[in-house]
Amino acid sequence: MRLGELVLDVSPLRTSSGFRRVFAAQTLTVLTTALTNVGINLHVYQLTGSSVQVGLVSLVFGLALLTGLLAGGVAADRGDRRALVLGTRLIVAIVLAGLAVNAALPHPMPWFVYVAAVLAGGINGLGGSALMAVVPAIVDQRQLAATGALFTVTSQFGAMLGPSIAGLVAAGPGVAACFGIDALGYLAGVALMWRIPPLPPDEEPAHPLKSIAEGFSFVRHHQVVAGLLLIDVWAMVFAMPYALFPQLGIEVFHGGPSTVGLLYTAPAVGAFLGALMSGWTSRTRQSGRALIGAVLLWGLAITGFGLSGQLWLGLLFLAIGGAADAVSEVLRRALLQHYTPDRLQGRVSSVWLAQATTGPAVGNAEAGLAAKLLGSSSAVVAGGLVCVAGVLLVALTMPKLRRGSLATDPPSRVGSP
C-alpha cells in the first residue's frame, strides 16, 4: 500500500458542498464546546466550592443528553433533519448566552447553571442524532469511512487543544467569555449549515412508539449493526482505564499531576495520529475484519499498559491504544451508516450516540470498583484481557460482522437484515 493511501482521505470535502458546511460547523463547535466544558466546571466550583456540585452538574447534563439522544433519533426520522439540526443549535446558543449573562452578574445564580445544563444536554441530544443522520444523505456511500475519519481528527484535535484554550480564556476574560464564545460558535454553525438542502423523511412516519420499537428491532436483528455495537461494549466497559490514571500516575509511575496529565494526553495523541493515517479504511474490502482487529489491538494495548511499570512504555501503549480506538471509531461509524437504511438513520444513530455517551462512564465506574478489589495495575490488565476475550467471542459468533464490508451493497438497503 502506497503512503498516499494511508493519509487521511479528504475527498468528501472536495466533492460535497453540504459536507463541507457540516464539517466546518462541527469543527468549530468541537473547539468552542471545550470552553463550556471547562468553564462550567470552574464556574460551579467557584460558586459552591464543592467538587460534588461539579459532579452533579455533569450528571444532570449527561442524563439530559441521553434522554435527548433517544428522543432525537425518533424525531430525526419523522421530520426534516436539517430543520431539527438548525433549530436545536439555535436554542443551545440562546441557553449558552444565558449562561454567559448569569456568569457576568455580580452574584451568579447556581440554580440557573443546573437549568442550563438540563436544557443544553437535552436539546443537544435532540440535534445530535439528526446531525449524524444527515451525513449519509449528503456524501457518496463510498466516502463514509473518510467522513468518520475527518470527524475523528477534529474531535481529537479539540481534545488536545480545546481545554488549554479554555483555561486561558477562563483565566483572562473569565468563564462568562467561555460561554459567550461557545454561543457564537453555535450561531456560526447555524449560518454555515443554513444552505444545506431540506432532508424530509422519504415515507410517512409511523407512530412514535412503533418507530422506537422498529429501531431497536433493527439493531437487535441486524448482525453487523448489533455486532459493531456489542464489540464496543467490551472495549468501553471492560478496558476503559481513564478513571485510574490519577492513582496509576502517583502509585505506579511515581509522578505527580504532570504525569497524570501525560497519561490523559497519550491516547488523544495516538488517536489523532491514527485518524490522520486512516486513508486505507475507505479502500479495504475487509472492513469487518479490520474493525475486529482494531478493537483487539485496543484491548492488547490496555493490557500492555497495565503491565508496563515504566512511564515511557505505558505512554507508548496508550498511544497505540488511542490509534486503534480511532480506527475502530471510523470503521464502526461507517459500517453503521452503510448498513442502516435512510429511514432508520436517526433512530440507529441515537443508539450509537447513547452508547458512546454512557459506555465510557460505566467503564470508568467498573474500573474503579475493579481497582478496589484487585489493585490498579491488575484491574487494567484484567480489563484488557476481558476485552480481548469478548471481542474474540463476538467475532466467532457473528460471521456477518466478519464479512462486513464498505465495498459492497449492504443487504439492509433493500430491506433484509
BELDA-V288686 format. One record per pair of residues at least 4 apart in sequence whose C-alpha atoms are under 6 Angstrom apart, sorted by sequence separation. I is the first residue (numbers start at 1). J is the second residue. If there is no record, write none. Layout:
BEGIN
i=I j=J
i=I j=J
END
This chain:
BEGIN
i=12 j=16
i=19 j=23
i=23 j=27
i=29 j=33
i=35 j=39
i=36 j=40
i=39 j=43
i=44 j=48
i=45 j=49
i=61 j=65
i=68 j=72
i=72 j=76
i=83 j=87
i=116 j=120
i=117 j=121
i=119 j=123
i=120 j=124
i=124 j=128
i=153 j=157
i=154 j=158
i=158 j=162
i=166 j=170
i=167 j=171
i=169 j=173
i=170 j=174
i=173 j=177
i=177 j=181
i=190 j=194
i=213 j=217
i=218 j=222
i=222 j=226
i=223 j=227
i=227 j=231
i=232 j=236
i=233 j=237
i=234 j=238
i=235 j=239
i=236 j=240
i=244 j=248
i=245 j=249
i=247 j=251
i=248 j=252
i=249 j=253
i=250 j=254
i=255 j=259
i=267 j=271
i=270 j=274
i=297 j=301
i=304 j=308
i=328 j=332
i=331 j=335
i=332 j=336
i=334 j=338
i=345 j=349
i=350 j=354
i=355 j=359
i=370 j=374
i=371 j=375
i=374 j=378
i=375 j=379
i=378 j=382
i=394 j=398
i=400 j=404
i=412 j=416
i=45 j=50
i=76 j=81
i=103 j=108
i=170 j=175
i=206 j=211
i=250 j=255
i=308 j=313
i=371 j=376
i=374 j=379
i=411 j=416
i=412 j=417
i=102 j=108
i=219 j=225
i=220 j=226
i=249 j=255
i=250 j=256
i=308 j=314
i=13 j=20
i=219 j=226
i=371 j=379
i=305 j=314
i=370 j=379
i=44 j=54
i=249 j=259
i=249 j=260
i=305 j=317
i=41 j=54
i=246 j=260
i=245 j=260
i=301 j=317
i=301 j=321
i=298 j=321
i=298 j=324
i=92 j=120
i=294 j=324
i=294 j=328
i=88 j=123
i=291 j=328
i=88 j=127
i=85 j=127
i=81 j=130
i=266 j=315
i=270 j=319
i=274 j=323
i=270 j=320
i=267 j=318
i=271 j=322
i=275 j=326
i=266 j=318
i=267 j=319
i=270 j=322
i=271 j=323
i=274 j=326
i=266 j=319
i=270 j=323
i=64 j=118
i=68 j=122
i=72 j=126
i=76 j=130
i=267 j=322
i=271 j=326
i=61 j=117
i=65 j=121
i=69 j=125
i=73 j=129
i=61 j=118
i=64 j=121
i=65 j=122
i=68 j=125
i=69 j=126
i=72 j=129
i=64 j=122
i=68 j=126
i=253 j=311
i=61 j=121
i=65 j=125
i=306 j=377
i=339 j=410
i=104 j=176
i=341 j=413
i=103 j=176
i=339 j=412
i=306 j=380
i=306 j=381
i=100 j=176
i=303 j=381
i=100 j=179
i=100 j=180
i=303 j=384
i=302 j=384
i=96 j=179
i=97 j=180
i=299 j=384
i=97 j=183
i=96 j=183
i=299 j=387
i=299 j=388
i=93 j=183
i=296 j=388
i=93 j=186
i=89 j=186
i=86 j=190
i=225 j=336
i=156 j=268
i=288 j=401
i=289 j=402
i=288 j=402
i=288 j=403
i=82 j=198
i=156 j=272
i=288 j=404
i=82 j=199
i=287 j=404
i=81 j=199
i=287 j=405
i=80 j=199
i=153 j=272
i=286 j=405
i=80 j=200
i=285 j=405
i=79 j=200
i=243 j=364
i=79 j=201
i=153 j=275
i=237 j=359
i=285 j=407
i=236 j=359
i=240 j=363
i=236 j=360
i=240 j=364
i=237 j=362
i=238 j=363
i=149 j=275
i=237 j=363
i=27 j=154
i=31 j=158
i=78 j=205
i=236 j=363
i=30 j=158
i=34 j=162
i=34 j=163
i=31 j=162
i=35 j=166
i=215 j=347
i=39 j=175
i=9 j=146
i=145 j=282
i=36 j=178
i=35 j=178
i=36 j=179
i=239 j=383
i=238 j=383
i=239 j=384
i=33 j=182
i=238 j=387
i=32 j=182
i=235 j=387
i=234 j=387
i=29 j=185
i=234 j=390
i=231 j=391
i=25 j=189
i=21 j=192
i=21 j=193
i=224 j=400
i=224 j=401
i=18 j=196
i=149 j=330
i=148 j=330
i=145 j=330
i=145 j=334
i=144 j=334
i=222 j=417
i=133 j=345
i=133 j=346
i=130 j=346
i=129 j=346
i=129 j=349
i=129 j=350
i=8 j=276
i=7 j=276
i=8 j=277
i=77 j=346
i=7 j=277
i=8 j=278
i=9 j=279
i=76 j=346
i=6 j=277
i=8 j=279
i=6 j=278
i=7 j=279
i=6 j=279
i=73 j=346
i=74 j=347
i=5 j=279
i=6 j=280
i=73 j=347
i=5 j=280
i=73 j=350
i=70 j=350
i=69 j=350
i=66 j=354
END
